[in-house]
Amino acid sequence: MIVRESQKKSVFFVGLTLLLFSSLILLQRKHDLLRSPHVNTVHDPVSKSITGEERTTQSSPKQTELPKVSLKALQNETLGFEKVYVINLPKRTDKLDAIRLSASLTGFNFDVIAGQNGADMSPKAVPGPFNDGPMRDSIIGCWRSHMQAAHNIVNNRLSSALIFEDDADWDISFRSQLLNFATGSQWLLNTPAGTIPHSPYGDDWDLLWLGHCALAPVKDDPRRVLFENDPSTTPFAHRFNLGEIPDMTHYDNTTRVVYASDGGTCLYAYGLSYRGAQKILFHLSMSYYHRPVDFGIHDMCNDHSRGFRCIGVFPQLVDSHRGAGSSSKDSDISKGQEMERKKGFSFNIVRSTRLNVGHLIAGEEDKIESQWPGEVPELEGPVRVSFRETLGE
């Protein structure tokens, strides 16, 4: 009898151990699926995907709806990335307070990367002869700050991170916009229908350029994912950009497009994969380089021999904010004509989070203000998505 009781206990504990082990395996698999995108060490990123599989041109149907796992990942506190960073000069506590408050009201969290002062850097740490001038130290400091973001991704073996500059602003519908963007990027990255990519934004990307002041499409890639009837789309008359943008004459005033990009200017917000961070550190820090950092990342996207794959969106989802008060507070790089503003504004953002902070804190959703009241039409029905293989469709 004693032997039988002992045997029963042994069987029970063996079964319990197997159950716990199986549960741990399932949890690990779920965690791996939510990582965005998968860390890889592939030496030939042009011919291999981020999962190590051969890249092919898709003949099977492509993903046009996000899997539930992707939807869940987009709802987390890091917006579907493994980490969110904000670059902030330690002396600019005002900017840090503002973006921390905005992020809290949008429902995401971030870690801070201390912005660098170029004057404090050793000349031996700079990869090339940056031109002398009044902005030299600021340009070098900005370059190093973004290199530090890439460094952190590689050092911590992060699958991806979303990086903001501290003056960034976004629409109050930012999370919904990211869901739409992820639908577009998965399709552009040839995600087969019914599959679950490691990242909710698809796999095999290096940089997702979400906040910019110009972003050119790849000239020999006419594919576009259109989001029509979108009330957060900047009206034509208020689109302010400083370089090449997609031809939007084919579309109406409420259409946003997602597309493969040849690079742009300004780095208000961008997603960077582990592999993309490795490439940036190699080309813009370890190699000879001596220009503003956004020029370098533009060249990374534009020079296809580097295998640096960029996906962009226009109108942009993130842009810069100019606060009330003295304009001398706007930039930590350049100094413009000083003036006083009674009210702040944000470029290219319809329902600015920063300008609606008071209403969001008070829960006054019915009082949310547009920057251009009366110029954004009252739209009925949901945002409509369409996938275009050519511009003529």
C-alpha positions in Angstrom: 0.0 0.0 0.0 2.8 2.4 0.9 4.5 1.6 -2.5 1.3 2.3 -4.4 0.8 5.7 -2.7 4.4 6.6 -3.5 3.9 5.6 -7.1 0.8 7.7 -7.3 2.6 10.7 -6.0 5.5 10.2 -8.4 3.1 10.0 -11.4 1.3 13.1 -10.1 4.5 15.2 -9.8 5.8 14.0 -13.2 2.5 15.0 -14.8 2.6 18.4 -13.1 6.1 19.0 -14.2 5.3 18.1 -17.9 2.3 20.5 -17.7 4.4 23.4 -16.4 7.1 22.7 -19.0 4.5 22.7 -21.8 3.0 26.0 -20.5 6.5 27.6 -20.4 7.1 26.6 -24.0 3.8 28.1 -25.2 4.4 31.3 -23.3 7.9 31.6 -24.9 6.5 31.0 -28.4 3.9 33.7 -27.8 6.6 36.1 -26.6 8.7 35.4 -29.6 5.7 36.2 -31.9 5.2 39.5 -30.2 8.8 40.6 -30.6 9.1 43.2 -33.4 11.0 42.3 -35.6 13.0 39.1 -34.9 16.7 39.7 -34.1 18.9 38.2 -36.8 22.5 37.8 -37.7 22.1 37.2 -41.4 25.2 38.3 -43.3 23.4 38.9 -46.6 20.4 41.1 -45.8 19.6 41.8 -49.4 18.9 38.1 -50.3 17.6 37.0 -46.9 14.6 38.1 -44.9 14.9 39.1 -41.3 13.9 35.6 -40.3 16.8 34.1 -42.3 14.5 32.8 -45.1 15.1 33.6 -48.8 13.3 36.7 -50.0 11.0 36.0 -52.9 8.6 37.9 -55.0 5.2 37.0 -53.8 2.9 35.1 -56.2 0.6 34.0 -53.4 -1.9 36.5 -51.9 -0.4 39.1 -49.7 -1.6 40.1 -46.2 -4.3 42.7 -46.3 -5.6 42.3 -42.8 -3.6 42.2 -39.6 -3.5 39.0 -37.6 -4.8 39.1 -34.1 -1.3 38.7 -32.7 -0.2 41.8 -34.6 -3.2 43.8 -33.4 -2.4 42.8 -29.8 1.2 43.8 -30.2 0.2 47.3 -31.5 -1.8 47.8 -28.3 1.1 47.4 -25.9 2.9 50.2 -24.1 5.7 50.4 -26.7 3.4 50.6 -29.8 4.4 47.3 -31.2 8.1 47.9 -30.9 10.3 46.3 -28.2 11.3 49.7 -26.8 10.5 53.4 -27.3 13.2 56.0 -26.9 13.1 59.8 -26.7 16.2 61.8 -27.4 16.4 64.8 -25.0 19.2 67.2 -24.0 19.4 67.0 -20.2 19.1 70.8 -19.9 15.7 70.8 -21.8 13.5 69.5 -19.0 10.7 71.6 -20.5 10.7 69.4 -23.6 10.9 66.2 -21.6 7.9 67.2 -19.5 5.8 68.0 -22.6 6.5 64.8 -24.4 6.2 62.6 -21.3 2.7 64.1 -20.7 1.7 63.6 -24.4 2.9 60.0 -24.3 1.0 59.3 -21.1 -2.2 60.5 -22.7 -1.6 58.4 -25.8 -0.9 55.3 -23.6 2.7 54.5 -24.3 6.0 54.8 -22.3 9.6 55.5 -23.2 13.1 55.6 -22.0 15.3 58.7 -22.4 18.5 58.9 -24.4 20.5 61.8 -23.2 21.2 64.2 -26.1 24.9 64.9 -26.7 26.6 68.3 -27.0 29.1 68.1 -29.8 31.4 70.5 -28.0 32.0 67.9 -25.3 33.0 65.2 -27.7 36.6 64.2 -28.5 37.5 65.0 -32.1 38.8 61.4 -32.3 35.2 60.2 -31.8 33.9 62.0 -34.9 34.0 59.9 -38.1 34.8 62.8 -40.5 35.6 66.5 -40.8 32.2 68.1 -40.1 32.3 71.6 -41.6 33.2 74.5 -39.3 30.4 77.0 -38.6 28.1 78.2 -35.9 26.0 75.0 -36.1 28.9 72.5 -36.1 28.7 71.4 -32.5 24.9 71.1 -32.6 25.0 69.0 -35.8 27.7 66.7 -34.3 25.7 66.4 -31.1 22.5 65.5 -33.0 24.4 62.9 -35.1 25.9 61.3 -31.9 22.5 61.3 -30.2 20.9 59.2 -33.0 24.0 57.0 -33.1 23.4 56.4 -29.4 19.9 55.2 -30.2 21.3 52.7 -32.7 24.0 51.7 -30.2 21.4 51.0 -27.5 19.4 48.7 -29.9 22.5 46.7 -30.7 23.9 46.7 -27.2 20.6 45.5 -25.6 19.9 43.2 -28.5 16.5 44.8 -29.1 14.5 43.5 -32.0 13.3 47.0 -32.7 12.8 50.5 -31.2 10.7 53.5 -32.0 12.8 56.7 -31.6 11.4 60.2 -31.1 13.0 63.6 -31.0 11.7 65.5 -27.9 9.8 68.2 -29.9 7.7 65.5 -31.7 3.9 65.8 -31.8 1.2 63.4 -33.2 -2.5 63.2 -33.8 -4.8 62.1 -31.0 -5.6 59.1 -33.2 -1.9 58.0 -33.4 -2.6 54.4 -32.3 -5.2 54.0 -35.1 -2.8 55.5 -37.5 -0.2 53.0 -36.6 -2.6 50.2 -37.1 -3.3 51.5 -40.6 0.4 51.9 -41.2 1.1 48.4 -40.1 -1.5 47.0 -42.5 0.3 48.9 -45.3 3.8 47.9 -44.3 3.0 44.2 -44.0 1.6 44.3 -47.6 4.6 46.2 -49.0 6.9 43.7 -47.3 5.2 40.9 -49.1 3.8 39.2 -46.0 2.0 36.1 -47.2 -1.7 36.1 -46.3 -2.5 34.1 -43.2 1.0 34.3 -41.7 2.1 35.9 -38.5 5.3 38.1 -38.9 7.5 38.6 -35.9 6.8 42.3 -36.1 3.3 43.8 -36.4 4.8 46.0 -39.0 6.0 43.1 -41.1 9.5 41.6 -41.3 12.6 42.4 -43.4 12.5 46.2 -42.8 15.3 48.3 -41.6 13.6 51.7 -40.9 10.0 52.9 -40.7 10.1 56.7 -41.3 7.0 57.9 -39.4 7.9 61.5 -38.7 9.8 63.7 -41.3 9.7 66.9 -43.2 9.9 65.2 -46.7 10.1 61.6 -47.8 10.6 60.5 -51.4 9.2 57.2 -52.8 11.4 54.6 -54.5 11.2 55.6 -58.1 10.9 52.2 -59.6 8.4 50.9 -57.0 4.9 52.2 -57.9 3.1 50.3 -55.1 1.0 52.3 -52.8 -1.3 51.4 -49.9 -4.1 54.1 -49.7 -6.1 55.0 -46.7 -9.0 57.1 -47.9 -11.6 58.9 -45.9 -9.1 59.6 -43.2 -10.0 62.6 -41.0 -6.5 62.8 -39.6 -5.0 63.6 -43.1 -3.5 67.1 -43.3 -5.4 69.3 -45.8 -3.4 70.2 -49.0 -3.2 73.9 -48.1 -1.4 73.1 -44.8 1.1 70.5 -45.9 4.6 71.9 -45.1 7.6 69.9 -46.3 11.2 70.7 -47.2 12.0 68.2 -50.0 10.6 65.5 -52.3 7.3 63.9 -51.5 5.0 61.5 -53.3 2.8 62.8 -56.1 -0.6 63.2 -54.4 -2.5 64.7 -57.3 -4.2 61.3 -57.9 -5.9 61.4 -54.5 -8.3 63.5 -52.7 -7.8 65.7 -49.6 -8.4 62.8 -47.1 -6.0 60.2 -48.4 -2.8 59.0 -46.8 -0.4 56.7 -48.5 2.2 54.1 -47.3 5.0 53.3 -49.6 8.6 52.1 -50.0 10.9 55.1 -49.5 14.2 56.3 -51.1 14.8 58.6 -48.1 13.9 61.9 -46.6 14.8 64.7 -44.2 14.1 65.3 -40.5 14.0 62.5 -37.9 11.0 63.4 -35.7 10.1 59.7 -35.3 11.3 56.5 -36.9 11.2 52.7 -36.2 14.6 51.0 -36.4 15.2 47.3 -36.4 18.2 45.5 -34.9 19.6 44.9 -38.3 19.0 48.5 -39.4 20.8 49.7 -36.3 23.8 47.6 -37.1 23.9 49.1 -40.6 23.6 52.7 -39.3 26.5 52.2 -36.9 28.6 50.7 -39.6 27.9 53.4 -42.3 27.5 56.5 -40.2 29.8 56.0 -37.3 32.4 53.3 -38.0 32.9 54.5 -41.6 33.9 57.9 -42.9 31.0 60.4 -42.4 30.7 64.1 -41.9 27.1 65.4 -42.6 23.9 65.9 -40.7 22.5 62.6 -39.5 19.2 62.8 -41.5 21.2 63.3 -44.7 23.1 60.1 -43.8 19.9 58.1 -43.2 18.5 59.5 -46.4 21.5 58.1 -48.2 21.1 54.7 -46.5 17.6 54.4 -47.9 18.6 55.8 -51.3 21.7 53.7 -51.9 20.1 50.3 -52.6 23.4 48.5 -52.6 23.5 48.9 -48.8 20.4 46.8 -48.5 18.7 49.3 -46.2 14.9 48.9 -46.6 12.8 51.9 -45.7 9.0 52.2 -45.5 7.4 55.6 -45.2 4.0 57.4 -44.9 2.7 60.6 -46.3 1.3 62.9 -44.9 3.6 62.1 -42.0 2.2 60.7 -38.7 4.6 62.7 -36.5 6.0 66.2 -36.9 7.5 68.9 -34.8 5.8 71.2 -32.3 6.4 74.9 -31.7 5.3 75.9 -28.3 3.8 79.1 -27.0 6.2 81.8 -25.9 9.6 82.7 -27.3 10.6 81.0 -30.6 14.2 80.8 -29.3 13.1 77.7 -27.4 12.1 75.8 -30.7 15.4 74.3 -31.8 18.6 73.1 -30.0 20.5 73.1 -33.4 19.7 76.3 -35.2 18.5 79.8 -34.2 15.9 81.5 -36.2 14.3 85.0 -35.9 13.1 85.4 -32.4 9.4 86.2 -31.8 6.7 85.6 -29.3 3.8 83.3 -29.8 0.5 83.4 -27.9 -0.4 79.9 -29.0 1.7 77.0 -30.1 1.3 75.0 -33.3 2.5 71.7 -34.9 3.3 71.1 -38.5 1.1 68.7 -40.5 -0.9 67.4 -37.5 -4.7 67.9 -37.6 -5.7 67.2 -34.0 -2.5 67.8 -32.2 -2.0 65.8 -28.9 0.0 68.7 -27.4 -2.5 71.3 -28.3 -5.3 69.2 -26.8 -3.6 68.1 -23.6 -6.0 70.1 -21.4 -9.0 68.5 -23.0 -7.5 65.0 -22.8 -6.7 65.4 -19.1 -10.2 66.6 -18.4 -11.7 63.8 -20.5 -13.4 66.4 -22.8 -13.4 64.4 -26.0 -16.2 66.5 -27.4 -13.9 69.6 -27.1 -11.0 68.2 -29.1 -9.8 71.0 -31.4 -8.5 70.8 -35.0 -5.7 73.1 -36.0 -7.7 74.0 -39.1 -11.4 74.0 -38.1 -13.8 74.0 -41.0 -11.1 72.9 -43.4 -11.2 69.2 -42.6 -14.5 67.8 -43.8 -16.8 65.9 -41.5 -16.4 62.4 -42.8 -18.9 59.5 -42.6 -17.9 55.9 -42.4 -14.6 54.2 -41.7 -11.2 54.7 -43.3 -11.1 52.8 -46.6 -7.9 50.9 -47.5 -6.9 49.8 -51.0 -3.7 48.1 -52.3 -2.3 49.4 -55.6 0.3 47.6 -57.5 0.7 50.5 -60.0 0.0 54.3 -59.8 -2.6 54.1 -62.6 -5.0 51.8 -60.7 
